[in-house]
Amino acid sequence: MPKKHLHKPPMIDYAKKECREDWFRDPVLGDISFDNFKRKHNNPIYVGNEKDGYLWPVNLFLFKDPQSHYLYLYIGCYGLGYAPVGPCSRLMRSKDEGKNWEDLGIVLKGSPDTFNGNGKEPGGTPEGGIVYHNGVYHFVYDWCKPGGLTPGGIAYAKADSPEGPFIRDHKPIHINTKQKPIIGV
């Protein structure tokens, strides 16, 4: 019986200009790359500042409210060295599809007396994501003790509005120091 030869796909030189459309997609996953986005005229929407300790705004979550049709941007704000310094999940709102944004301030705060506090000061609530279901806004966020990223984890809060006030669940969903090693390390 003759051997079958497997067909090899041709080698593609992604550096050639003919392949420029492929530059905007991940070659493995096929996702759109951030390099393909065009900046809007009113950027940046928010800039961190040193005076309130939140120098580094990262990890954004964009939400279009199905009720008001406003855009909401939940911004994870960190201090120097990537350390949360307290309640630091900031909220921006646009009533005109992103043409103009207003800063609504901190959207979710910890408490010294909850799982992310230390009895004297609240821990960090740096970032999260929100969904709307059955008249309730469900917010899942990360948290940490004051002064660092650990112990920390994932927690849940709910509200009647994407602007809050959010009612935090009294127990976290997950605590990172209780995570069993996945690979046996």
C-alpha positions, 0 to 999 in steps of 0.5 A: 500500500503506498504511503499517503503524503500529508498536505503541508500548508504554505508558509505565510510571511506575515511581514508582507504588506499583502498580509496586513489584514492578518496583523489585526488578528491573533494568529492562533485565536483569531481575536481582533488586536487592540492595534486595529482600534482608532482613538476617539477625539475625547481620549483619554477618558480618565487619567490617574493622579497621585494626590488620591493615590490612584496613579494607575487606572487599568483593567476597564469594564464597559457596560451598556445599561439595557434600561437607560442605554447609557455607557458605564465604564468601571475602572480599576485604579491602582497605586504605585507598584500595582498595590490597591490603596483602598476603595478604588473601583472608579465609575464613569458614565456617558449619556451620549454613546461615549462622546462625553464622560462624567466621573461619578467617583468611587463605585464600590468601597470596602469596610474596615469590618468586612472580609477585605478590611483589617479592623481599622481600614478598608481593603482594596476593591480594584475592579469588576464586571457587571451584568443586568438580570431580572431587575438587578445589577450583579457586580463581581469584583476582586478584593484584597486586604489593606496594603497588598494583593494578598490575601484577596479574591473574588466577591459579589455585590448587587444594586438597583442601578449600575451606579449603585449603591452596591450591597456587598455580600458578607462573604467572598466568593473566593479567597486566593490563599485558600486556592489549592495548587492546580498543577501540584506546585 
